Amino acid sequence: MIKHDEFHMTLKTKHEHMKAKIFSLLFVLASSVSMAQVNWMSFEEVKKAMKEEPRKVIVDVYTKWCGPCKMMEARTFSNPQIASYINKNFYAVKFNAEGPEPVNILGKTFENPNYDPNKRGRNGTHQLTRAIANVNGRIAYPTVVYMDKDFNIITPVQGFMRPKQIEPILHFVVDEAYKDQKWEAYQESFESKL
């Protein structure tokens, strides 16, 4: 027969063992989640990184109130294959389209003169948003802007995209297929790795 103290010691040991397993599992999960994230940078950080290793740039133009922007972050940019591909081939900038911070790029300073720090919800549109995320005179969120290593715009793409929708665009830009192929032909022949 097990004595009372032995029983509690056995339970305590099992409890400690279970805590260790749970901690290990949480560590593995946290590690895999962190691996599935895009390494977002500021434009200033990208400019510094370009001096060491030039790359193409992807800019996620978002707003704080935009539901599809949040979905894209949670479903697309958090996809392990998409995040890994972006991190390997691009410098990624997450740019608040209505934020107050000035941005120095292409020899010019872009600002948001209509930004109101007391305003909730929609705010003034940043000048850089108008310069890079405009498609046929229209701005929409999210817009993913693809740029070359000199910050020249390759193309802005508006709207929410799932991993399988953004994957061929990422390859189209990295492969520089945009220089000599039509998007439709490239997309038709593209084989997904997802």
C-alpha positions in Angstrom: 0.0 0.0 0.0 1.3 3.5 -0.9 1.7 5.9 2.0 0.2 9.3 1.8 3.6 11.1 1.5 4.8 8.7 -1.2 1.6 9.3 -3.1 2.1 13.1 -3.0 5.7 12.8 -4.1 4.7 10.6 -7.0 2.1 13.2 -8.0 4.6 16.0 -7.6 7.1 14.2 -9.8 4.5 13.6 -12.5 3.4 17.2 -12.3 7.0 18.4 -12.7 7.5 16.1 -15.6 4.3 17.3 -17.3 5.3 21.0 -16.8 8.6 20.3 -18.4 6.9 18.6 -21.4 4.4 21.6 -21.7 7.3 24.1 -21.6 9.2 22.2 -24.3 6.1 22.1 -26.5 5.5 25.8 -26.0 9.1 26.5 -26.8 8.9 24.5 -30.1 5.6 26.2 -31.0 7.0 29.7 -30.3 10.1 28.9 -32.3 8.1 27.8 -35.3 5.8 30.8 -35.1 8.7 33.2 -35.0 10.2 31.4 -38.1 6.9 32.1 -39.9 7.2 35.8 -39.7 8.4 38.3 -42.2 11.3 40.4 -40.9 9.7 43.8 -41.3 12.1 46.8 -41.4 11.8 50.6 -41.7 12.9 52.3 -44.9 15.9 53.6 -43.0 16.9 50.1 -42.0 16.4 48.9 -45.6 18.7 51.7 -47.0 21.4 50.6 -44.6 21.0 46.9 -45.5 21.1 47.7 -49.2 24.7 48.9 -48.7 25.7 45.4 -47.6 23.4 43.3 -49.8 21.2 44.9 -52.5 17.8 43.2 -52.8 14.3 43.9 -54.1 11.9 45.6 -51.7 8.3 44.6 -50.8 6.2 47.2 -49.0 3.0 46.3 -47.2 1.0 49.5 -47.3 -1.7 49.1 -44.6 -3.8 51.0 -42.1 -4.6 50.2 -38.5 -8.4 50.1 -39.2 -8.1 47.9 -42.3 -9.6 44.4 -41.7 -8.2 42.8 -44.9 -4.7 44.2 -43.9 -5.0 42.3 -40.6 -6.1 39.2 -42.4 -3.2 39.4 -44.8 -0.8 39.7 -41.9 -2.4 36.7 -40.1 -3.0 34.4 -43.1 -0.5 35.4 -45.8 2.6 37.0 -44.3 2.5 34.4 -41.5 2.6 31.5 -43.9 6.0 29.8 -43.3 6.9 29.3 -47.0 5.8 32.9 -47.9 7.6 34.5 -44.9 10.7 32.4 -45.6 10.7 33.4 -49.3 10.2 37.0 -48.6 13.0 37.0 -45.9 15.4 35.3 -48.3 14.8 37.5 -51.4 13.4 40.8 -50.3 13.7 43.5 -47.7 10.3 44.0 -46.3 8.7 47.2 -45.1 5.4 47.4 -43.2 4.3 51.0 -43.9 1.3 52.6 -42.2 -0.4 54.5 -45.0 -1.8 57.0 -42.5 1.2 57.2 -40.1 2.9 60.5 -39.0 6.6 59.5 -39.6 8.4 61.3 -42.4 10.1 59.0 -44.9 13.3 59.9 -46.8 13.4 58.0 -50.0 14.4 58.6 -53.6 16.0 61.9 -52.7 12.7 63.3 -51.3 11.0 63.6 -47.9 7.5 62.3 -47.8 5.2 63.4 -44.9 1.7 63.3 -43.7 0.7 66.9 -43.1 -3.0 66.0 -42.4 -2.1 63.5 -39.6 -4.1 64.2 -36.5 -2.7 62.4 -33.4 -6.1 62.8 -31.6 -8.1 61.2 -34.4 -9.4 57.6 -34.0 -10.0 55.5 -37.1 -9.1 56.9 -40.5 -6.5 59.6 -40.6 -4.7 61.7 -43.2 -3.1 59.8 -46.1 0.7 59.9 -46.1 2.4 61.4 -49.2 4.4 58.3 -49.7 1.2 56.3 -49.9 0.0 58.5 -52.7 3.4 58.1 -54.5 3.7 54.4 -54.3 0.3 52.7 -53.7 -1.8 54.6 -56.3 -3.3 52.3 -59.0 -5.2 54.1 -61.7 -5.8 57.1 -59.4 -7.2 54.9 -56.6 -5.7 53.9 -53.2 -6.9 50.8 -51.5 -5.7 48.8 -48.5 -3.8 46.6 -48.3 -1.5 47.4 -51.2 1.7 45.5 -51.6 4.3 47.5 -53.5 7.2 45.7 -55.2 10.4 47.8 -55.8 13.8 47.1 -57.3 17.0 47.6 -55.3 17.0 51.3 -56.2 13.4 51.8 -54.8 11.9 52.1 -58.3 8.4 50.8 -58.4 8.0 47.5 -60.2 4.3 47.2 -59.5 1.7 47.9 -56.7 -0.8 45.2 -56.2 -4.0 46.1 -54.3 -6.2 43.9 -52.2 -6.1 40.9 -49.9 -4.1 38.0 -51.3 -3.9 34.4 -50.0 -0.5 32.7 -50.0 -1.2 30.9 -53.3 -2.2 34.3 -54.8 0.9 36.2 -53.7 3.4 33.3 -54.3 3.5 33.7 -58.2 3.8 37.5 -57.9 6.8 37.2 -55.5 8.5 34.8 -58.0 7.6 37.0 -61.0 9.5 39.9 -59.3 12.4 37.9 -58.0 12.9 36.1 -61.3 12.7 39.5 -63.0 10.2 38.0 -65.4 8.4 41.3 -65.5 11.2 42.6 -67.7 10.3 40.3 -70.7 7.1 38.4 -69.9 3.5 39.2 -69.6 2.0 38.5 -66.2 -0.8 36.4 -67.5 1.6 34.0 -69.3 3.9 33.8 -66.3 1.0 33.1 -64.0 -0.4 30.4 -66.2 2.9 28.5 -66.3 3.8 29.0 -62.7 3.9 25.9 -60.5 3.2 26.5 -56.9 5.4 25.2 -54.2 2.8 25.6 -51.4 
